[in-house]
Amino acid sequence: MRAFLQVIKGPGLGRKITLREGQLMYVGRTTADVNFPENPEMSSVHFSIQWLGNECQFKDLNSANGSFRN
């Protein structure tokens, strides 16, 4: 099974990031594992995501604008 994170709206539209099982990935505007510098609505480190085989754990990291999924 494969898992990925895909941008479906806003800056970075269409960008797809592959998740490796067990890897904890930080996503944000500047100082994260995956960066979206073109998105002014993201915090420096906005959220984390981890794929654990049969589920993904998603956590907002006290971002200024919040995080939404699905």
N, C-alpha and C positions, 0 to 999 in steps of 0.2 A: 504494500500500500504506500502511496505517496501523499504528502501534504504540502500545501503551499499557501502563501498569503498573496492576495492580488488586490491592487488598488482599483476600485470601481468608480471613483468619483474624485474630482479635484486634481491638484498637481500630482504628477506621477501616474496619471490614468493609464491603465493597462500593464503597469509594472508588476511582475510576478517574482516572488521570492520563495525558493524552495526551502522547506523546513526539513532538517534531519532529525530522526527519532532521538529523543532524549536531550537534544540541544536546547538550551535556554537562550533566546535571542531577544536583544533589546532594540527597539525601534524608536527613532526620534529625528529631530531636525539636524542636530550637529554631532553630538558625542555619544553615538550609539553604534551597535553592530551594523545596523542598516540605517542609512541616513536619507532624509528627504529635505535637503537644504532649500528647495524651492517652495516648501509649504510653510508659510508664516504662522499657521494655526497650530503647528505642532510644537511641543516643548522640546528642549534639548534631548532628553530621554523621556519619551511619551508613554510607551507601554512595553510590556514584555509578553512573549508568547513562547510556549513550549509544547511540542508534539510528543505525546506519550504513547504512540501506537494506536490506541483506539479512541483517544480524545486529545483535544488541544486545550491548554490552559492559557487564558488571556487575562492580563492584569494591568489596569491603569496605574501609572506610577505617579499619582498626584499631579497630573498634567493640568495646566491652566484651563484648557477647553474641554476636558473630558475625553473619553474614548467610547466608540460605538462599534458594535459588531453585528454581522448578519444584516 
